[in-house]
């Protein structure tokens, strides 16, 4: 984490960017490390912590996307249900589930949906004007407070800035700019990320930089990496940001409304973040007065992460696999990041079986694990074979994503 943060600060300085916004909650440890570097006098940068979440930003932006908002609501994931879909839309259970009942769906609100079922629902509700009109009204009502908070935090004052986050797809940067450009169409920013699997369609690739892997590189690193495990280890102990609210007073003051529930891993995160600050202090002492020297930590990071995430020991899988995780935009149903799976459920994760289930050629629901390698080791049966199959499936997924990116780039070049 200190190596990544140092990379961010060095890249920002080289680009002439003085202000950095570290995004809640994953970038809280990065913010702590960055403050340590700056307070030691190694960098003269303005580091700020911005309280956001995918949900808090998407809700006021839904109406700006038009019909495409359904693509952000009807998404696959771990144990997706009708109730989860309704809450992604910013609707109450009663409001949202009424639409599904009127559509004659025989599914219960907490029944786990298969990927083909989710895609079928998406196309069905893409054509529902009543469903989208209700989302639009909620979205329009949420916009003023969201803009008020972002303006208050300085994102509209004309100062060049960059975002810092864990990454993965980069949609928060896209949504944030979508909101800011309702006030100033010229606003732009760069994003620095730990890793990026892909980029949102239509964005400028130059505005997205990654440390550990990117859309077109680091396939081996991706295979032995778990972004879900990363988020259980690196985060803030606070609750997630749900919305924004204007406070009564002499002038307009806006605050981020956080969930009353702390991060489910708050106790261990508080301890780990304390260790991070101690490590950062020691790291800085080793650097002395030469923070700009070439960073050679990449191979060490890869060796540590490949072993820990891709081939964990039984003790690592037991301890870190017990961290609680939710992959949805709203924290609801939590599960252990290394879900307890049977041997049969693990076998369903294998390449051919999973592909058939995902395409609907085979009946059934995939019981996903946020950290499949941890689940395999915790299960204790056929560990080596199951880890090989997990790596094979991930290799296919990431090579396919890379190929799609190549085709998109070729199409874009041809069109221009």
LINMO-V935756 format. One record per residue. N is the residue number from 0. PSI is psi in whole degrees, 0 to 359 (999 if undefined). OMEGA is omega in whole degrees, 0 to 359 (999 if undefined). Layout:
BEGIN
{{N | PSI | OMEGA} {N | PSI | OMEGA}}
END
This chain:
BEGIN
{{0 | 321 | 178} {1 | 324 | 178} {2 | 317 | 179} {3 | 314 | 182} {4 | 320 | 177} {5 | 319 | 177} {6 | 316 | 179} {7 | 311 | 184} {8 | 320 | 179} {9 | 317 | 179} {10 | 320 | 180} {11 | 316 | 180} {12 | 318 | 180} {13 | 329 | 180} {14 | 358 | 180} {15 | 24 | 180} {16 | 123 | 182} {17 | 338 | 184} {18 | 129 | 180} {19 | 132 | 175} {20 | 117 | 177} {21 | 123 | 191} {22 | 131 | 176} {23 | 147 | 352} {24 | 344 | 186} {25 | 331 | 185} {26 | 6 | 178} {27 | 313 | 177} {28 | 323 | 178} {29 | 322 | 178} {30 | 317 | 178} {31 | 316 | 180} {32 | 319 | 180} {33 | 319 | 178} {34 | 321 | 179} {35 | 316 | 178} {36 | 316 | 183} {37 | 320 | 179} {38 | 335 | 177} {39 | 356 | 178} {40 | 12 | 181} {41 | 336 | 178} {42 | 143 | 176} {43 | 78 | 183} {44 | 152 | 179} {45 | 103 | 183} {46 | 124 | 182} {47 | 152 | 179} {48 | 122 | 185} {49 | 124 | 183} {50 | 102 | 181} {51 | 172 | 169} {52 | 163 | 177} {53 | 317 | 183} {54 | 313 | 184} {55 | 331 | 179} {56 | 325 | 182} {57 | 321 | 184} {58 | 309 | 179} {59 | 350 | 181} {60 | 351 | 183} {61 | 315 | 185} {62 | 341 | 178} {63 | 337 | 182} {64 | 348 | 181} {65 | 221 | 181} {66 | 335 | 183} {67 | 350 | 179} {68 | 333 | 181} {69 | 335 | 179} {70 | 334 | 179} {71 | 347 | 182} {72 | 316 | 180} {73 | 76 | 180} {74 | 152 | 172} {75 | 176 | 180} {76 | 195 | 180} {77 | 119 | 176} {78 | 57 | 178} {79 | 135 | 179} {80 | 169 | 175} {81 | 322 | 181} {82 | 318 | 179} {83 | 319 | 180} {84 | 317 | 179} {85 | 317 | 182} {86 | 328 | 174} {87 | 326 | 182} {88 | 355 | 181} {89 | 19 | 181} {90 | 157 | 174} {91 | 160 | 179} {92 | 317 | 184} {93 | 315 | 181} {94 | 308 | 187} {95 | 315 | 183} {96 | 337 | 177} {97 | 324 | 178} {98 | 320 | 180} {99 | 323 | 178} {100 | 318 | 180} {101 | 332 | 179} {102 | 356 | 177} {103 | 21 | 180} {104 | 137 | 180} {105 | 1 | 181} {106 | 145 | 173} {107 | 160 | 187} {108 | 336 | 183} {109 | 15 | 177} {110 | 130 | 181} {111 | 129 | 184} {112 | 144 | 173} {113 | 163 | 181} {114 | 314 | 178} {115 | 324 | 178} {116 | 318 | 180} {117 | 316 | 180} {118 | 323 | 178} {119 | 318 | 178} {120 | 321 | 180} {121 | 314 | 181} {122 | 327 | 179} {123 | 317 | 185} {124 | 353 | 171} {125 | 331 | 180} {126 | 6 | 181} {127 | 105 | 181} {128 | 322 | 182} {129 | 317 | 179} {130 | 313 | 182} {131 | 328 | 178} {132 | 321 | 179} {133 | 318 | 177} {134 | 317 | 180} {135 | 316 | 180} {136 | 316 | 179} {137 | 321 | 182} {138 | 313 | 180} {139 | 322 | 181} {140 | 331 | 182} {141 | 345 | 187} {142 | 311 | 185} {143 | 317 | 181} {144 | 323 | 178} {145 | 315 | 178} {146 | 320 | 179} {147 | 317 | 179} {148 | 314 | 182} {149 | 321 | 177} {150 | 316 | 180} {151 | 324 | 182} {152 | 1 | 172} {153 | 10 | 183} {154 | 352 | 179} {155 | 19 | 182} {156 | 8 | 175} {157 | 355 | 179} {158 | 127 | 177} {159 | 138 | 181} {160 | 166 | 175} {161 | 156 | 178} {162 | 147 | 177} {163 | 130 | 183} {164 | 177 | 176} {165 | 313 | 174} {166 | 235 | 180} {167 | 300 | 180} {168 | 334 | 176} {169 | 18 | 184} {170 | 334 | 180} {171 | 318 | 178} {172 | 317 | 180} {173 | 315 | 182} {174 | 320 | 179} {175 | 314 | 179} {176 | 325 | 178} {177 | 319 | 178} {178 | 313 | 182} {179 | 326 | 183} {180 | 352 | 170} {181 | 340 | 180} {182 | 324 | 181} {183 | 99 | 184} {184 | 345 | 183} {185 | 355 | 183} {186 | 136 | 174} {187 | 165 | 177} {188 | 163 | 175} {189 | 153 | 176} {190 | 134 | 175} {191 | 128 | 187} {192 | 150 | 176} {193 | 314 | 178} {194 | 151 | 178} {195 | 120 | 176} {196 | 323 | 180} {197 | 174 | 179} {198 | 153 | 175} {199 | 149 | 180} {200 | 141 | 173} {201 | 1 | 182} {202 | 164 | 176} {203 | 117 | 183} {204 | 330 | 182} {205 | 343 | 181} {206 | 1 | 182} {207 | 115 | 178} {208 | 142 | 182} {209 | 149 | 185} {210 | 311 | 192} {211 | 320 | 174} {212 | 157 | 180} {213 | 179 | 182} {214 | 330 | 185} {215 | 8 | 181} {216 | 168 | 175} {217 | 33 | 182} {218 | 315 | 180} {219 | 320 | 179} {220 | 321 | 180} {221 | 320 | 183} {222 | 320 | 183} {223 | 35 | 181} {224 | 146 | 176} {225 | 107 | 180} {226 | 331 | 179} {227 | 316 | 176} {228 | 319 | 177} {229 | 316 | 184} {230 | 335 | 177} {231 | 338 | 181} {232 | 321 | 182} {233 | 107 | 179} {234 | 179 | 175} {235 | 146 | 177} {236 | 352 | 183} {237 | 167 | 176} {238 | 162 | 182} {239 | 154 | 177} {240 | 127 | 183} {241 | 323 | 184} {242 | 189 | 179} {243 | 150 | 186} {244 | 140 | 176} {245 | 129 | 181} {246 | 147 | 176} {247 | 144 | 180} {248 | 192 | 181} {249 | 325 | 180} {250 | 173 | 180} {251 | 121 | 176} {252 | 129 | 183} {253 | 145 | 177} {254 | 155 | 175} {255 | 130 | 178} {256 | 117 | 182} {257 | 155 | 175} {258 | 138 | 177} {259 | 342 | 179} {260 | 130 | 176} {261 | 165 | 171} {262 | 132 | 183} {263 | 342 | 179} {264 | 25 | 189} {265 | 318 | 184} {266 | 310 | 181} {267 | 326 | 179} {268 | 319 | 178} {269 | 318 | 180} {270 | 315 | 181} {271 | 321 | 180} {272 | 328 | 174} {273 | 319 | 177} {274 | 323 | 179} {275 | 316 | 180} {276 | 320 | 178} {277 | 318 | 180} {278 | 318 | 180} {279 | 321 | 179} {280 | 317 | 179} {281 | 321 | 179} {282 | 317 | 181} {283 | 321 | 178} {284 | 324 | 179} {285 | 327 | 179} {286 | 330 | 184} {287 | 230 | 182} {288 | 23 | 183} {289 | 65 | 183} {290 | 341 | 185} {291 | 2 | 178} {292 | 153 | 184} {293 | 133 | 181} {294 | 124 | 180} {295 | 26 | 185} {296 | 348 | 184} {297 | 307 | 179} {298 | 325 | 178} {299 | 316 | 178} {300 | 317 | 182} {301 | 317 | 180} {302 | 318 | 181} {303 | 314 | 184} {304 | 321 | 178} {305 | 317 | 181} {306 | 314 | 185} {307 | 313 | 185} {308 | 322 | 186} {309 | 333 | 180} {310 | 63 | 184} {311 | 152 | 172} {312 | 168 | 179} {313 | 322 | 182} {314 | 318 | 178} {315 | 315 | 181} {316 | 321 | 181} {317 | 314 | 185} {318 | 306 | 184} {319 | 332 | 178} {320 | 342 | 180} {321 | 353 | 176} {322 | 144 | 184} {323 | 143 | 187} {324 | 146 | 172} {325 | 125 | 184} {326 | 3 | 183} {327 | 165 | 181} {328 | 337 | 175} {329 | 133 | 179} {330 | 118 | 178} {331 | 259 | 178} {332 | 119 | 180} {333 | 148 | 174} {334 | 161 | 176} {335 | 140 | 184} {336 | 326 | 171} {337 | 84 | 185} {338 | 146 | 179} {339 | 108 | 182} {340 | 147 | 174} {341 | 170 | 178} {342 | 321 | 180} {343 | 319 | 179} {344 | 326 | 176} {345 | 319 | 179} {346 | 330 | 177} {347 | 342 | 179} {348 | 351 | 181} {349 | 157 | 192} {350 | 300 | 186} {351 | 314 | 181} {352 | 315 | 182} {353 | 320 | 179} {354 | 319 | 180} {355 | 321 | 178} {356 | 320 | 182} {357 | 326 | 182} {358 | 355 | 180} {359 | 5 | 178} {360 | 343 | 179} {361 | 135 | 181} {362 | 146 | 175} {363 | 168 | 179} {364 | 134 | 179} {365 | 124 | 175} {366 | 100 | 187} {367 | 157 | 169} {368 | 137 | 178} {369 | 336 | 176} {370 | 85 | 188} {371 | 324 | 180} {372 | 320 | 177} {373 | 321 | 178} {374 | 320 | 180} {375 | 313 | 181} {376 | 319 | 179} {377 | 327 | 178} {378 | 323 | 172} {379 | 1 | 182} {380 | 135 | 177} {381 | 45 | 187} {382 | 310 | 184} {383 | 315 | 181} {384 | 316 | 182} {385 | 324 | 177} {386 | 322 | 178} {387 | 318 | 179} {388 | 322 | 178} {389 | 318 | 179} {390 | 322 | 179} {391 | 315 | 181} {392 | 315 | 181} {393 | 324 | 177} {394 | 316 | 179} {395 | 314 | 182} {396 | 313 | 185} {397 | 328 | 174} {398 | 322 | 178} {399 | 317 | 178} {400 | 319 | 179} {401 | 318 | 179} {402 | 320 | 178} {403 | 321 | 179} {404 | 319 | 178} {405 | 313 | 181} {406 | 320 | 179} {407 | 317 | 180} {408 | 320 | 179} {409 | 317 | 179} {410 | 319 | 180} {411 | 318 | 181} {412 | 321 | 180} {413 | 321 | 181} {414 | 326 | 182} {415 | 999 | 999}}
END
